[in-house]
């Protein structure tokens, strides 16, 4: 088991470790819980039927994208790896399948999500070493424990009213020296277009808060914490949601000069010195 901080209370239930400080749960986090509860109630009432096959079909494109991005993690095969905000943690399971000698930990804010991870583990015959419930702003682990920490299309939920400093501070704290944080497939926007981009991803009927990352702000958070920052624009047009998004990202791939000027998708790399 990965060592935890001294003085914290952790409990285990059905193979899942739990550590949540209610005082640190934000309004955005509460919306996540409410949305998930509504989804579970719809399933229980029969209004919405979702089984493992439905989930795999729904996530198929994301799985393809993640498979393409796994080399960005730069794992050799014996690292300690943490996924944050993993949902059912299928990405962690794929990492464990590819690198069975690595110690892979999956995590999420919603406890019920991690109960579903077993479905993916059984399918690919790869089992996570640990599963955790915690807030991204308050990690239970002792400092300097992980070689890699990664997210896939989830870090943009880790902010508190657009402020990612506490989440990044905690992630860097538990990262080993020379370790890397890899934030994959994240929405981003130039600073001058942020308000427009934010409004687009948060329509009036949006149940869960969405955000887009401003790279200069992320760099501003991590540089004082003795880390190196780099980013890779990744305007993949395959597997997009709808024809308009496909055309938009196809144009970005052909006119690379636009990628710096308009919202796009990015991979972010943070290395601890």
SEVO-693425 format. One record per residue (C-alpha): x, y, z; residue in three letters; residue number from 0. Coordinates in Angstrom, 2 decimals. Example, Ala and Ser with C-alpha at 12.3 -4.5 7.8 and 13.67 -1.06 7.14 Angstrom:
! residues 2
<kemar><east>12.30</east><north>-4.50</north><up>7.80</up><r>Ala</r><k>0</k></kemar>
<kemar><east>13.67</east><north>-1.06</north><up>7.14</up><r>Ser</r><k>1</k></kemar>
END
This chain:
! residues 273
<kemar><east>0.00</east><north>0.00</north><up>0.00</up><r>Unk</r><k>0</k></kemar>
<kemar><east>1.21</east><north>3.51</north><up>-0.83</up><r>Unk</r><k>1</k></kemar>
<kemar><east>2.13</east><north>5.28</north><up>2.44</up><r>Unk</r><k>2</k></kemar>
<kemar><east>-0.39</east><north>7.86</north><up>3.63</up><r>Unk</r><k>3</k></kemar>
<kemar><east>0.08</east><north>11.12</north><up>5.53</up><r>Unk</r><k>4</k></kemar>
<kemar><east>0.41</east><north>10.91</north><up>9.28</up><r>Unk</r><k>5</k></kemar>
<kemar><east>-2.68</east><north>11.68</north><up>11.32</up><r>Unk</r><k>6</k></kemar>
<kemar><east>-5.38</east><north>11.16</north><up>8.66</up><r>Unk</r><k>7</k></kemar>
<kemar><east>-8.27</east><north>8.73</north><up>8.98</up><r>Unk</r><k>8</k></kemar>
<kemar><east>-8.68</east><north>6.27</north><up>6.11</up><r>Unk</r><k>9</k></kemar>
<kemar><east>-11.28</east><north>3.53</north><up>5.91</up><r>Unk</r><k>10</k></kemar>
<kemar><east>-11.63</east><north>0.66</north><up>3.49</up><r>Unk</r><k>11</k></kemar>
<kemar><east>-14.84</east><north>-0.70</north><up>2.00</up><r>Unk</r><k>12</k></kemar>
<kemar><east>-15.02</east><north>-3.50</north><up>-0.58</up><r>Unk</r><k>13</k></kemar>
<kemar><east>-11.37</east><north>-3.07</north><up>-1.48</up><r>Unk</r><k>14</k></kemar>
<kemar><east>-11.65</east><north>0.71</north><up>-1.94</up><r>Unk</r><k>15</k></kemar>
<kemar><east>-9.84</east><north>3.18</north><up>0.33</up><r>Unk</r><k>16</k></kemar>
<kemar><east>-11.78</east><north>6.30</north><up>1.33</up><r>Unk</r><k>17</k></kemar>
<kemar><east>-10.48</east><north>9.68</north><up>2.48</up><r>Unk</r><k>18</k></kemar>
<kemar><east>-12.74</east><north>12.72</north><up>2.12</up><r>Unk</r><k>19</k></kemar>
<kemar><east>-12.70</east><north>15.88</north><up>4.21</up><r>Unk</r><k>20</k></kemar>
<kemar><east>-16.20</east><north>17.36</north><up>3.86</up><r>Unk</r><k>21</k></kemar>
<kemar><east>-14.82</east><north>20.82</north><up>4.62</up><r>Unk</r><k>22</k></kemar>
<kemar><east>-12.89</east><north>20.75</north><up>1.34</up><r>Unk</r><k>23</k></kemar>
<kemar><east>-15.82</east><north>19.70</north><up>-0.88</up><r>Unk</r><k>24</k></kemar>
<kemar><east>-16.55</east><north>22.62</north><up>-3.21</up><r>Unk</r><k>25</k></kemar>
<kemar><east>-19.83</east><north>23.69</north><up>-4.78</up><r>Unk</r><k>26</k></kemar>
<kemar><east>-18.58</east><north>22.23</north><up>-8.05</up><r>Unk</r><k>27</k></kemar>
<kemar><east>-17.90</east><north>18.90</north><up>-6.31</up><r>Unk</r><k>28</k></kemar>
<kemar><east>-21.43</east><north>18.93</north><up>-4.89</up><r>Unk</r><k>29</k></kemar>
<kemar><east>-22.83</east><north>19.31</north><up>-8.40</up><r>Unk</r><k>30</k></kemar>
<kemar><east>-20.85</east><north>16.22</north><up>-9.42</up><r>Unk</r><k>31</k></kemar>
<kemar><east>-22.47</east><north>14.24</north><up>-6.59</up><r>Unk</r><k>32</k></kemar>
<kemar><east>-25.95</east><north>15.53</north><up>-7.42</up><r>Unk</r><k>33</k></kemar>
<kemar><east>-25.60</east><north>14.75</north><up>-11.13</up><r>Unk</r><k>34</k></kemar>
<kemar><east>-24.37</east><north>11.26</north><up>-10.35</up><r>Unk</r><k>35</k></kemar>
<kemar><east>-27.24</east><north>10.67</north><up>-7.92</up><r>Unk</r><k>36</k></kemar>
<kemar><east>-29.78</east><north>11.76</north><up>-10.55</up><r>Unk</r><k>37</k></kemar>
<kemar><east>-28.18</east><north>9.39</north><up>-13.03</up><r>Unk</r><k>38</k></kemar>
<kemar><east>-28.39</east><north>6.50</north><up>-10.55</up><r>Unk</r><k>39</k></kemar>
<kemar><east>-32.05</east><north>7.30</north><up>-9.80</up><r>Unk</r><k>40</k></kemar>
<kemar><east>-32.85</east><north>7.25</north><up>-13.53</up><r>Unk</r><k>41</k></kemar>
<kemar><east>-31.25</east><north>3.83</north><up>-13.84</up><r>Unk</r><k>42</k></kemar>
<kemar><east>-33.08</east><north>2.50</north><up>-10.79</up><r>Unk</r><k>43</k></kemar>
<kemar><east>-36.45</east><north>3.73</north><up>-12.08</up><r>Unk</r><k>44</k></kemar>
<kemar><east>-35.89</east><north>2.12</north><up>-15.46</up><r>Unk</r><k>45</k></kemar>
<kemar><east>-35.90</east><north>5.44</north><up>-17.31</up><r>Unk</r><k>46</k></kemar>
<kemar><east>-32.26</east><north>4.91</north><up>-18.16</up><r>Unk</r><k>47</k></kemar>
<kemar><east>-30.71</east><north>1.50</north><up>-18.71</up><r>Unk</r><k>48</k></kemar>
<kemar><east>-26.94</east><north>1.35</north><up>-18.87</up><r>Unk</r><k>49</k></kemar>
<kemar><east>-24.89</east><north>-1.83</north><up>-18.59</up><r>Unk</r><k>50</k></kemar>
<kemar><east>-21.23</east><north>-2.56</north><up>-19.19</up><r>Unk</r><k>51</k></kemar>
<kemar><east>-21.68</east><north>-2.95</north><up>-22.95</up><r>Unk</r><k>52</k></kemar>
<kemar><east>-23.43</east><north>0.43</north><up>-23.13</up><r>Unk</r><k>53</k></kemar>
<kemar><east>-20.58</east><north>2.00</north><up>-21.20</up><r>Unk</r><k>54</k></kemar>
<kemar><east>-17.92</east><north>0.47</north><up>-23.45</up><r>Unk</r><k>55</k></kemar>
<kemar><east>-19.75</east><north>1.64</north><up>-26.58</up><r>Unk</r><k>56</k></kemar>
<kemar><east>-20.13</east><north>5.14</north><up>-25.10</up><r>Unk</r><k>57</k></kemar>
<kemar><east>-16.44</east><north>5.32</north><up>-24.18</up><r>Unk</r><k>58</k></kemar>
<kemar><east>-15.10</east><north>3.55</north><up>-27.29</up><r>Unk</r><k>59</k></kemar>
<kemar><east>-13.74</east><north>6.70</north><up>-28.91</up><r>Unk</r><k>60</k></kemar>
<kemar><east>-12.14</east><north>7.86</north><up>-25.68</up><r>Unk</r><k>61</k></kemar>
<kemar><east>-10.50</east><north>4.46</north><up>-25.29</up><r>Unk</r><k>62</k></kemar>
<kemar><east>-9.05</east><north>4.73</north><up>-28.80</up><r>Unk</r><k>63</k></kemar>
<kemar><east>-7.69</east><north>8.21</north><up>-28.08</up><r>Unk</r><k>64</k></kemar>
<kemar><east>-6.19</east><north>7.14</north><up>-24.77</up><r>Unk</r><k>65</k></kemar>
<kemar><east>-4.51</east><north>4.13</north><up>-26.37</up><r>Unk</r><k>66</k></kemar>
<kemar><east>-2.87</east><north>6.56</north><up>-28.79</up><r>Unk</r><k>67</k></kemar>
<kemar><east>-1.73</east><north>8.79</north><up>-25.93</up><r>Unk</r><k>68</k></kemar>
<kemar><east>-0.35</east><north>6.14</north><up>-23.54</up><r>Unk</r><k>69</k></kemar>
<kemar><east>3.24</east><north>6.65</north><up>-24.85</up><r>Unk</r><k>70</k></kemar>
<kemar><east>3.02</east><north>10.28</north><up>-23.59</up><r>Unk</r><k>71</k></kemar>
<kemar><east>3.16</east><north>8.87</north><up>-20.04</up><r>Unk</r><k>72</k></kemar>
<kemar><east>6.72</east><north>7.66</north><up>-20.73</up><r>Unk</r><k>73</k></kemar>
<kemar><east>6.36</east><north>4.58</north><up>-18.55</up><r>Unk</r><k>74</k></kemar>
<kemar><east>9.15</east><north>2.01</north><up>-18.74</up><r>Unk</r><k>75</k></kemar>
<kemar><east>7.33</east><north>-0.64</north><up>-16.73</up><r>Unk</r><k>76</k></kemar>
<kemar><east>8.19</east><north>-0.44</north><up>-13.03</up><r>Unk</r><k>77</k></kemar>
<kemar><east>6.86</east><north>2.97</north><up>-11.96</up><r>Unk</r><k>78</k></kemar>
<kemar><east>4.28</east><north>3.89</north><up>-9.34</up><r>Unk</r><k>79</k></kemar>
<kemar><east>1.39</east><north>5.46</north><up>-11.28</up><r>Unk</r><k>80</k></kemar>
<kemar><east>-1.64</east><north>7.39</north><up>-10.06</up><r>Unk</r><k>81</k></kemar>
<kemar><east>-4.68</east><north>8.28</north><up>-12.16</up><r>Unk</r><k>82</k></kemar>
<kemar><east>-6.85</east><north>11.06</north><up>-10.76</up><r>Unk</r><k>83</k></kemar>
<kemar><east>-10.48</east><north>11.70</north><up>-11.68</up><r>Unk</r><k>84</k></kemar>
<kemar><east>-10.61</east><north>8.34</north><up>-13.45</up><r>Unk</r><k>85</k></kemar>
<kemar><east>-14.35</east><north>7.61</north><up>-13.14</up><r>Unk</r><k>86</k></kemar>
<kemar><east>-14.56</east><north>3.86</north><up>-13.70</up><r>Unk</r><k>87</k></kemar>
<kemar><east>-10.75</east><north>4.00</north><up>-14.07</up><r>Unk</r><k>88</k></kemar>
<kemar><east>-10.68</east><north>2.09</north><up>-17.34</up><r>Unk</r><k>89</k></kemar>
<kemar><east>-7.60</east><north>4.15</north><up>-18.33</up><r>Unk</r><k>90</k></kemar>
<kemar><east>-5.75</east><north>2.93</north><up>-15.24</up><r>Unk</r><k>91</k></kemar>
<kemar><east>-6.71</east><north>-0.63</north><up>-16.10</up><r>Unk</r><k>92</k></kemar>
<kemar><east>-5.31</east><north>-0.21</north><up>-19.63</up><r>Unk</r><k>93</k></kemar>
<kemar><east>-2.06</east><north>1.13</north><up>-18.17</up><r>Unk</r><k>94</k></kemar>
<kemar><east>-1.87</east><north>-1.87</north><up>-15.82</up><r>Unk</r><k>95</k></kemar>
<kemar><east>-2.46</east><north>-4.24</north><up>-18.73</up><r>Unk</r><k>96</k></kemar>
<kemar><east>0.33</east><north>-2.65</north><up>-20.77</up><r>Unk</r><k>97</k></kemar>
<kemar><east>2.75</east><north>-2.32</north><up>-17.83</up><r>Unk</r><k>98</k></kemar>
<kemar><east>1.89</east><north>-5.16</north><up>-15.42</up><r>Unk</r><k>99</k></kemar>
<kemar><east>5.02</east><north>-4.58</north><up>-13.30</up><r>Unk</r><k>100</k></kemar>
<kemar><east>4.05</east><north>-0.99</north><up>-12.55</up><r>Unk</r><k>101</k></kemar>
<kemar><east>2.12</east><north>-0.23</north><up>-9.35</up><r>Unk</r><k>102</k></kemar>
<kemar><east>-1.05</east><north>1.42</north><up>-10.62</up><r>Unk</r><k>103</k></kemar>
<kemar><east>-3.52</east><north>3.31</north><up>-8.43</up><r>Unk</r><k>104</k></kemar>
<kemar><east>-6.92</east><north>4.48</north><up>-9.69</up><r>Unk</r><k>105</k></kemar>
<kemar><east>-8.95</east><north>7.21</north><up>-8.01</up><r>Unk</r><k>106</k></kemar>
<kemar><east>-12.09</east><north>9.29</north><up>-8.27</up><r>Unk</r><k>107</k></kemar>
<kemar><east>-14.29</east><north>11.59</north><up>-6.20</up><r>Unk</r><k>108</k></kemar>
<kemar><east>-17.39</east><north>9.38</north><up>-6.59</up><r>Unk</r><k>109</k></kemar>
<kemar><east>-17.19</east><north>6.11</north><up>-4.60</up><r>Unk</r><k>110</k></kemar>
<kemar><east>-19.69</east><north>4.22</north><up>-6.77</up><r>Unk</r><k>111</k></kemar>
<kemar><east>-17.58</east><north>4.80</north><up>-9.87</up><r>Unk</r><k>112</k></kemar>
<kemar><east>-14.73</east><north>2.78</north><up>-8.42</up><r>Unk</r><k>113</k></kemar>
<kemar><east>-17.06</east><north>-0.10</north><up>-7.63</up><r>Unk</r><k>114</k></kemar>
<kemar><east>-17.57</east><north>-0.42</north><up>-11.39</up><r>Unk</r><k>115</k></kemar>
<kemar><east>-13.84</east><north>-0.62</north><up>-12.14</up><r>Unk</r><k>116</k></kemar>
<kemar><east>-13.96</east><north>-4.38</north><up>-11.59</up><r>Unk</r><k>117</k></kemar>
<kemar><east>-15.95</east><north>-4.73</north><up>-14.82</up><r>Unk</r><k>118</k></kemar>
<kemar><east>-13.05</east><north>-3.43</north><up>-16.90</up><r>Unk</r><k>119</k></kemar>
<kemar><east>-10.50</east><north>-5.34</north><up>-14.83</up><r>Unk</r><k>120</k></kemar>
<kemar><east>-12.23</east><north>-8.62</north><up>-15.61</up><r>Unk</r><k>121</k></kemar>
<kemar><east>-12.53</east><north>-7.89</north><up>-19.32</up><r>Unk</r><k>122</k></kemar>
<kemar><east>-8.81</east><north>-7.21</north><up>-19.86</up><r>Unk</r><k>123</k></kemar>
<kemar><east>-7.56</east><north>-9.44</north><up>-17.02</up><r>Unk</r><k>124</k></kemar>
<kemar><east>-5.58</east><north>-6.62</north><up>-15.39</up><r>Unk</r><k>125</k></kemar>
<kemar><east>-6.22</east><north>-5.53</north><up>-11.82</up><r>Unk</r><k>126</k></kemar>
<kemar><east>-5.33</east><north>-2.24</north><up>-10.16</up><r>Unk</r><k>127</k></kemar>
<kemar><east>-3.07</east><north>-2.34</north><up>-7.15</up><r>Unk</r><k>128</k></kemar>
<kemar><east>-5.15</east><north>0.19</north><up>-5.22</up><r>Unk</r><k>129</k></kemar>
<kemar><east>-8.41</east><north>2.15</north><up>-5.63</up><r>Unk</r><k>130</k></kemar>
<kemar><east>-9.02</east><north>5.41</north><up>-3.80</up><r>Unk</r><k>131</k></kemar>
<kemar><east>-11.78</east><north>7.95</north><up>-3.16</up><r>Unk</r><k>132</k></kemar>
<kemar><east>-10.46</east><north>11.43</north><up>-2.37</up><r>Unk</r><k>133</k></kemar>
<kemar><east>-10.66</east><north>15.09</north><up>-3.33</up><r>Unk</r><k>134</k></kemar>
<kemar><east>-8.15</east><north>16.34</north><up>-5.88</up><r>Unk</r><k>135</k></kemar>
<kemar><east>-7.37</east><north>19.21</north><up>-3.50</up><r>Unk</r><k>136</k></kemar>
<kemar><east>-6.51</east><north>16.98</north><up>-0.52</up><r>Unk</r><k>137</k></kemar>
<kemar><east>-4.56</east><north>13.82</north><up>-1.36</up><r>Unk</r><k>138</k></kemar>
<kemar><east>-4.15</east><north>11.20</north><up>1.39</up><r>Unk</r><k>139</k></kemar>
<kemar><east>-0.66</east><north>10.09</north><up>0.36</up><r>Unk</r><k>140</k></kemar>
<kemar><east>2.65</east><north>10.94</north><up>1.97</up><r>Unk</r><k>141</k></kemar>
<kemar><east>4.94</east><north>13.17</north><up>-0.07</up><r>Unk</r><k>142</k></kemar>
<kemar><east>7.17</east><north>11.90</north><up>-2.91</up><r>Unk</r><k>143</k></kemar>
<kemar><east>5.34</east><north>8.65</north><up>-3.70</up><r>Unk</r><k>144</k></kemar>
<kemar><east>4.54</east><north>8.56</north><up>-7.44</up><r>Unk</r><k>145</k></kemar>
<kemar><east>6.66</east><north>8.47</north><up>-10.58</up><r>Unk</r><k>146</k></kemar>
<kemar><east>3.68</east><north>9.41</north><up>-12.73</up><r>Unk</r><k>147</k></kemar>
<kemar><east>0.38</east><north>11.12</north><up>-12.08</up><r>Unk</r><k>148</k></kemar>
<kemar><east>-2.01</east><north>11.39</north><up>-14.99</up><r>Unk</r><k>149</k></kemar>
<kemar><east>-5.50</east><north>12.47</north><up>-15.92</up><r>Unk</r><k>150</k></kemar>
<kemar><east>-7.47</east><north>11.89</north><up>-19.08</up><r>Unk</r><k>151</k></kemar>
<kemar><east>-9.98</east><north>14.60</north><up>-20.04</up><r>Unk</r><k>152</k></kemar>
<kemar><east>-10.70</east><north>15.30</north><up>-16.37</up><r>Unk</r><k>153</k></kemar>
<kemar><east>-8.22</east><north>17.82</north><up>-14.97</up><r>Unk</r><k>154</k></kemar>
<kemar><east>-10.41</east><north>20.72</north><up>-16.12</up><r>Unk</r><k>155</k></kemar>
<kemar><east>-12.81</east><north>19.65</north><up>-13.32</up><r>Unk</r><k>156</k></kemar>
<kemar><east>-10.11</east><north>20.01</north><up>-10.64</up><r>Unk</r><k>157</k></kemar>
<kemar><east>-10.33</east><north>23.78</north><up>-10.24</up><r>Unk</r><k>158</k></kemar>
<kemar><east>-12.14</east><north>25.76</north><up>-7.59</up><r>Unk</r><k>159</k></kemar>
<kemar><east>-13.81</east><north>28.66</north><up>-9.42</up><r>Unk</r><k>160</k></kemar>
<kemar><east>-11.08</east><north>28.44</north><up>-12.04</up><r>Unk</r><k>161</k></kemar>
<kemar><east>-8.25</east><north>28.21</north><up>-9.50</up><r>Unk</r><k>162</k></kemar>
<kemar><east>-6.14</east><north>25.05</north><up>-9.95</up><r>Unk</r><k>163</k></kemar>
<kemar><east>-3.37</east><north>25.99</north><up>-7.54</up><r>Unk</r><k>164</k></kemar>
<kemar><east>-4.40</east><north>23.72</north><up>-4.66</up><r>Unk</r><k>165</k></kemar>
<kemar><east>-4.91</east><north>20.66</north><up>-6.88</up><r>Unk</r><k>166</k></kemar>
<kemar><east>-1.55</east><north>21.17</north><up>-8.57</up><r>Unk</r><k>167</k></kemar>
<kemar><east>0.18</east><north>21.82</north><up>-5.27</up><r>Unk</r><k>168</k></kemar>
<kemar><east>-1.09</east><north>18.50</north><up>-3.91</up><r>Unk</r><k>169</k></kemar>
<kemar><east>-0.24</east><north>16.57</north><up>-7.07</up><r>Unk</r><k>170</k></kemar>
<kemar><east>3.28</east><north>17.96</north><up>-7.06</up><r>Unk</r><k>171</k></kemar>
<kemar><east>3.65</east><north>17.21</north><up>-3.34</up><r>Unk</r><k>172</k></kemar>
<kemar><east>3.03</east><north>13.46</north><up>-3.80</up><r>Unk</r><k>173</k></kemar>
<kemar><east>5.14</east><north>13.31</north><up>-6.97</up><r>Unk</r><k>174</k></kemar>
<kemar><east>8.68</east><north>11.95</north><up>-6.65</up><r>Unk</r><k>175</k></kemar>
<kemar><east>11.62</east><north>14.16</north><up>-7.67</up><r>Unk</r><k>176</k></kemar>
<kemar><east>12.06</east><north>13.80</north><up>-11.46</up><r>Unk</r><k>177</k></kemar>
<kemar><east>8.51</east><north>12.48</north><up>-11.61</up><r>Unk</r><k>178</k></kemar>
<kemar><east>5.95</east><north>13.73</north><up>-14.14</up><r>Unk</r><k>179</k></kemar>
<kemar><east>2.36</east><north>14.88</north><up>-14.15</up><r>Unk</r><k>180</k></kemar>
<kemar><east>0.68</east><north>14.27</north><up>-17.51</up><r>Unk</r><k>181</k></kemar>
<kemar><east>-2.68</east><north>15.92</north><up>-18.20</up><r>Unk</r><k>182</k></kemar>
<kemar><east>-4.04</east><north>14.33</north><up>-21.36</up><r>Unk</r><k>183</k></kemar>
<kemar><east>-6.71</east><north>15.49</north><up>-23.80</up><r>Unk</r><k>184</k></kemar>
<kemar><east>-7.70</east><north>18.67</north><up>-21.99</up><r>Unk</r><k>185</k></kemar>
<kemar><east>-9.73</east><north>21.57</north><up>-23.43</up><r>Unk</r><k>186</k></kemar>
<kemar><east>-7.80</east><north>24.81</north><up>-23.59</up><r>Unk</r><k>187</k></kemar>
<kemar><east>-8.25</east><north>28.39</north><up>-24.69</up><r>Unk</r><k>188</k></kemar>
<kemar><east>-6.11</east><north>31.49</north><up>-25.15</up><r>Unk</r><k>189</k></kemar>
<kemar><east>-6.63</east><north>33.90</north><up>-22.28</up><r>Unk</r><k>190</k></kemar>
<kemar><east>-8.37</east><north>36.51</north><up>-24.43</up><r>Unk</r><k>191</k></kemar>
<kemar><east>-11.02</east><north>33.97</north><up>-25.54</up><r>Unk</r><k>192</k></kemar>
<kemar><east>-11.51</east><north>32.31</north><up>-22.17</up><r>Unk</r><k>193</k></kemar>
<kemar><east>-14.87</east><north>33.90</north><up>-21.30</up><r>Unk</r><k>194</k></kemar>
<kemar><east>-16.34</east><north>32.93</north><up>-24.66</up><r>Unk</r><k>195</k></kemar>
<kemar><east>-14.98</east><north>29.37</north><up>-24.43</up><r>Unk</r><k>196</k></kemar>
<kemar><east>-16.22</east><north>28.99</north><up>-20.86</up><r>Unk</r><k>197</k></kemar>
<kemar><east>-19.70</east><north>30.13</north><up>-21.82</up><r>Unk</r><k>198</k></kemar>
<kemar><east>-19.78</east><north>27.64</north><up>-24.70</up><r>Unk</r><k>199</k></kemar>
<kemar><east>-19.04</east><north>24.63</north><up>-22.47</up><r>Unk</r><k>200</k></kemar>
<kemar><east>-21.48</east><north>25.79</north><up>-19.77</up><r>Unk</r><k>201</k></kemar>
<kemar><east>-24.90</east><north>26.22</north><up>-21.41</up><r>Unk</r><k>202</k></kemar>
<kemar><east>-27.84</east><north>27.16</north><up>-19.15</up><r>Unk</r><k>203</k></kemar>
<kemar><east>-28.93</east><north>23.53</north><up>-18.66</up><r>Unk</r><k>204</k></kemar>
<kemar><east>-25.45</east><north>22.27</north><up>-17.75</up><r>Unk</r><k>205</k></kemar>
<kemar><east>-25.64</east><north>20.15</north><up>-14.56</up><r>Unk</r><k>206</k></kemar>
<kemar><east>-21.90</east><north>19.84</north><up>-13.88</up><r>Unk</r><k>207</k></kemar>
<kemar><east>-19.41</east><north>22.70</north><up>-14.06</up><r>Unk</r><k>208</k></kemar>
<kemar><east>-17.06</east><north>22.53</north><up>-17.05</up><r>Unk</r><k>209</k></kemar>
<kemar><east>-13.95</east><north>24.60</north><up>-17.64</up><r>Unk</r><k>210</k></kemar>
<kemar><east>-11.24</east><north>25.22</north><up>-20.21</up><r>Unk</r><k>211</k></kemar>
<kemar><east>-7.58</east><north>25.57</north><up>-19.31</up><r>Unk</r><k>212</k></kemar>
<kemar><east>-5.49</east><north>28.66</north><up>-19.95</up><r>Unk</r><k>213</k></kemar>
<kemar><east>-1.95</east><north>27.34</north><up>-20.37</up><r>Unk</r><k>214</k></kemar>
<kemar><east>-0.25</east><north>30.50</north><up>-19.15</up><r>Unk</r><k>215</k></kemar>
<kemar><east>-2.16</east><north>30.26</north><up>-15.86</up><r>Unk</r><k>216</k></kemar>
<kemar><east>-1.23</east><north>26.60</north><up>-15.34</up><r>Unk</r><k>217</k></kemar>
<kemar><east>2.41</east><north>27.43</north><up>-16.00</up><r>Unk</r><k>218</k></kemar>
<kemar><east>2.13</east><north>30.29</north><up>-13.51</up><r>Unk</r><k>219</k></kemar>
<kemar><east>0.96</east><north>27.86</north><up>-10.81</up><r>Unk</r><k>220</k></kemar>
<kemar><east>3.66</east><north>25.22</north><up>-11.26</up><r>Unk</r><k>221</k></kemar>
<kemar><east>6.82</east><north>27.21</north><up>-12.01</up><r>Unk</r><k>222</k></kemar>
<kemar><east>7.23</east><north>28.51</north><up>-8.41</up><r>Unk</r><k>223</k></kemar>
<kemar><east>6.86</east><north>24.90</north><up>-7.19</up><r>Unk</r><k>224</k></kemar>
<kemar><east>10.20</east><north>23.92</north><up>-8.74</up><r>Unk</r><k>225</k></kemar>
<kemar><east>8.66</east><north>22.28</north><up>-11.80</up><r>Unk</r><k>226</k></kemar>
<kemar><east>9.16</east><north>22.48</north><up>-15.55</up><r>Unk</r><k>227</k></kemar>
<kemar><east>6.09</east><north>23.07</north><up>-17.70</up><r>Unk</r><k>228</k></kemar>
<kemar><east>5.47</east><north>22.15</north><up>-21.33</up><r>Unk</r><k>229</k></kemar>
<kemar><east>2.38</east><north>21.62</north><up>-23.47</up><r>Unk</r><k>230</k></kemar>
<kemar><east>1.54</east><north>19.93</north><up>-26.74</up><r>Unk</r><k>231</k></kemar>
<kemar><east>-1.39</east><north>21.14</north><up>-28.81</up><r>Unk</r><k>232</k></kemar>
<kemar><east>-3.38</east><north>18.08</north><up>-29.83</up><r>Unk</r><k>233</k></kemar>
<kemar><east>-6.22</east><north>19.07</north><up>-32.19</up><r>Unk</r><k>234</k></kemar>
<kemar><east>-7.17</east><north>15.49</north><up>-33.10</up><r>Unk</r><k>235</k></kemar>
<kemar><east>-10.20</east><north>15.60</north><up>-35.40</up><r>Unk</r><k>236</k></kemar>
<kemar><east>-11.04</east><north>11.90</north><up>-35.29</up><r>Unk</r><k>237</k></kemar>
<kemar><east>-13.74</east><north>10.73</north><up>-32.87</up><r>Unk</r><k>238</k></kemar>
<kemar><east>-15.14</east><north>14.22</north><up>-32.32</up><r>Unk</r><k>239</k></kemar>
<kemar><east>-18.74</east><north>14.79</north><up>-31.25</up><r>Unk</r><k>240</k></kemar>
<kemar><east>-20.58</east><north>15.83</north><up>-34.40</up><r>Unk</r><k>241</k></kemar>
<kemar><east>-19.66</east><north>17.11</north><up>-37.83</up><r>Unk</r><k>242</k></kemar>
<kemar><east>-19.02</east><north>20.71</north><up>-36.75</up><r>Unk</r><k>243</k></kemar>
<kemar><east>-16.37</east><north>19.70</north><up>-34.21</up><r>Unk</r><k>244</k></kemar>
<kemar><east>-14.79</east><north>17.32</north><up>-36.71</up><r>Unk</r><k>245</k></kemar>
<kemar><east>-14.52</east><north>20.10</north><up>-39.31</up><r>Unk</r><k>246</k></kemar>
<kemar><east>-13.23</east><north>22.59</north><up>-36.72</up><r>Unk</r><k>247</k></kemar>
<kemar><east>-10.40</east><north>20.35</north><up>-35.55</up><r>Unk</r><k>248</k></kemar>
<kemar><east>-9.63</east><north>19.20</north><up>-39.08</up><r>Unk</r><k>249</k></kemar>
<kemar><east>-9.05</east><north>22.83</north><up>-40.05</up><r>Unk</r><k>250</k></kemar>
<kemar><east>-6.76</east><north>23.26</north><up>-37.03</up><r>Unk</r><k>251</k></kemar>
<kemar><east>-4.64</east><north>20.31</north><up>-38.14</up><r>Unk</r><k>252</k></kemar>
<kemar><east>-4.22</east><north>21.88</north><up>-41.57</up><r>Unk</r><k>253</k></kemar>
<kemar><east>-3.64</east><north>25.46</north><up>-40.37</up><r>Unk</r><k>254</k></kemar>
<kemar><east>-1.29</east><north>25.02</north><up>-37.44</up><r>Unk</r><k>255</k></kemar>
<kemar><east>-0.88</east><north>28.77</north><up>-37.00</up><r>Unk</r><k>256</k></kemar>
<kemar><east>-4.49</east><north>28.88</north><up>-35.75</up><r>Unk</r><k>257</k></kemar>
<kemar><east>-3.82</east><north>26.39</north><up>-32.95</up><r>Unk</r><k>258</k></kemar>
<kemar><east>-2.18</east><north>29.08</north><up>-30.82</up><r>Unk</r><k>259</k></kemar>
<kemar><east>-4.98</east><north>31.57</north><up>-31.45</up><r>Unk</r><k>260</k></kemar>
<kemar><east>-8.22</east><north>29.65</north><up>-30.81</up><r>Unk</r><k>261</k></kemar>
<kemar><east>-9.53</east><north>27.02</north><up>-28.37</up><r>Unk</r><k>262</k></kemar>
<kemar><east>-8.03</east><north>23.58</north><up>-28.90</up><r>Unk</r><k>263</k></kemar>
<kemar><east>-7.17</east><north>20.35</north><up>-27.11</up><r>Unk</r><k>264</k></kemar>
<kemar><east>-3.84</east><north>19.98</north><up>-25.33</up><r>Unk</r><k>265</k></kemar>
<kemar><east>-1.60</east><north>17.56</north><up>-23.47</up><r>Unk</r><k>266</k></kemar>
<kemar><east>0.23</east><north>19.15</north><up>-20.54</up><r>Unk</r><k>267</k></kemar>
<kemar><east>3.49</east><north>17.91</north><up>-19.01</up><r>Unk</r><k>268</k></kemar>
<kemar><east>4.77</east><north>18.98</north><up>-15.59</up><r>Unk</r><k>269</k></kemar>
<kemar><east>8.13</east><north>17.63</north><up>-14.40</up><r>Unk</r><k>270</k></kemar>
<kemar><east>9.28</east><north>17.95</north><up>-10.82</up><r>Unk</r><k>271</k></kemar>
<kemar><east>12.92</east><north>18.94</north><up>-10.47</up><r>Unk</r><k>272</k></kemar>
END
